[in-house]
Amino acid sequence: MGQKIQRPKGTADVTVRESHLWHFVEGTVRDAARRYGFREIRFPAFEHTELVLRGIGDTTDVVQKEMYTFEDKGGRSITLRPEGTASAVRAYIENGENQLGTPYKAYYIAPMFRYEQPQSLRLREHHQFGVECFGSPDAHADAEVIALGKHMMDRLGIKTELRINSIGCPKCRPKYYEALLAYLEKHRGGLCKTCLERMERNPMRVLDCKEDGCKKIAADAPRSIDYLCEECKTHFGVLRSTLDGMGIGYEIDSRIVRGLDYYTRSVFEFVSTDIGAQGTVLGGGRYDGLIEQLGGGSMPAVGFGCGLERLIAVAQACGFEFPPAPVPDIFLAGADEPGQALASRLTQELRGLGAAAEADVCGRGLKAQLKHADRTGARFSAVIGQSELDAGTLLLKDMRSGEQTPCAITADEIIKHIEGNGK
C-alpha cells in the first residue's frame, strides 16, 4: 500500500456531504447579484505579477508577505490571484467591456490564494464572491452595493453590523496623513515592527493592525472623516442619507481602512460576532483611481468581496436551516440478471424524464442493494425480479412511510407516481 498523501496545508476539501451547502449559498449570492443587475465575469486563476503589484499596492500584507509568485517556463513572473478586483479591472480593459456602457456591473465566484498562517476560516485557498460596479462616482452606487451585501446576509439569516467610514481622496488625504504621522510618532515605541515599516509607506495601514498594542494606539488616532475635503464630506453625507432612506442601519467606525491600497472615500464592512472572535464577513469600498492606474481611462468604481467559507460558517452559527442534501427520487433493485438489466434501462429512461434514478452497479445481492437504497435516502425503491417481469407490475415503496403501491413497469408510469407523490 502506498503512503497516504494529504491535502496541502491551508486548503480544505468540500466533501459530498457538504457540497449542497455550497450550491445553496452560491445560488443565493448569484440570485442576489441578478436582482441588482450584476452579470458574471470569469478570469484566470493566475495573473502577471505586475498586475497584482500595481493593482493591490506594495504596502499591503498581501504583496509583502502572502503572494504565491513563481516564474513559468518562459521566465515570466506569475502570481496566483490573491483577490478579484485587479483581475476584474484587467479583464474589463482588455476585453473592451467599456462598450457595454455605465454603470458596468459584474460579479464573480472564484478561488483566491494567499500564503498566510492558516487558522479558523482563514485558508491559503479560499473562495470569494465579489461584485464590481464601474462608472459611477455617485454615493448612491456605494449604497446599492452595500444593499446587495445586506440582501445576501438577510437571505442567509446572517446577523451582522454594518460599519462604514470614509478615508478621503488624494486631495484631502495628505493633510490627514500629516496628522496621523504626527500622532504615531508620539507612540512609536508601542508599535510593532510591521507598523513601523507601514508608517513610511502608508500610515493608514497601522489602523488595520491586529496586534493588541497597535490596536490600543489606533483607538485614539486622528479620524480620517475629520479631514475630508468638501467633495468627500458631501459624498459621505449622501451615502449616509441614502442608507437611512433604505432602512439599512450602520455605525461609523474610523478604524476601518481595509487592507488594500486602492481604496478611496467609502469603505465598509459587515461584522459578525457569531463565529467566536469578532470578524468581518464582507468588506469593500470605493476605488476611483484603480482603473486608470491599470491602463484604462479615468473611471470611478466601487465593490466588495466576501469569503464563501465564512458565509457558510456564519450562517450555520446563526442557526440558518439549509435545505437538505438532494437524494435520489428512486432506487431500482434487480433481484436477478434480467431484473438488473431492466433496472439499468429504466433508470436511464427515468433520467431522461427528469428524475434522479439509481440502480446497482456493484453486482450486489438484493439485500445489500436494498440496504444501499436506504443509505442513499431515496424517496422510493422497487424490486424487479422474475415475478415482477411476468406480471408487468412492480411495487413502489415510499421509503418514508413504508407504503407500497402497484405500478406498471414503464418509465412513464413510474414518473407519474413519483411526481404525484410530492417529487
Helices and strands as residue ranges (DSSP letters): H 19-35, E 39-40, E 46-48, H 49-56, H 61-61, I 62-66, E 69-71, E 77-80, H 85-94, G 97-100, E 104-113, E 125-134, H 139-155, E 161-166, H 173-186, G 188-190, H 193-201, G 203-208, H 212-219, G 224-227, H 230-246, E 251-252, E 264-272, E 279-286, H 290-293, E 301-307, H 308-317, E 330-334, H 337-352, E 357-359, H 366-376, E 380-384, H 386-391, E 393-398, E 404-408, H 411-420
